[in-house]
Amino acid sequence: MNLDLPDSSRDQFDYDIEMIESEMRATEPRHSVIRTCLLDLKATLTDVGGGVLVNAIWQQVNSYLSSHP
């Protein structure tokens, strides 16, 4: 699935994933770092999901308005 993120969001998303992977390989993973990265990822996915939902609703509204002049 393509999330179609802006470059800045994509860079942050990739960084968070890499940081989580790095921490998971560490001898003593820092739970606070993992939690922060997960919260960042959640925020990004919520923004993307909201955009997808808005587009889906707009398509339905537009379709309705087109068929009811």
Secondary structure, DSSP 8 states (H G I E B T S, - for coil): ------HHHHHHHHHHHHHHHHHHHSSS--HHHHHHHHHHHHHHHHHHHHHHHHHHHHHHHHHHHHH--
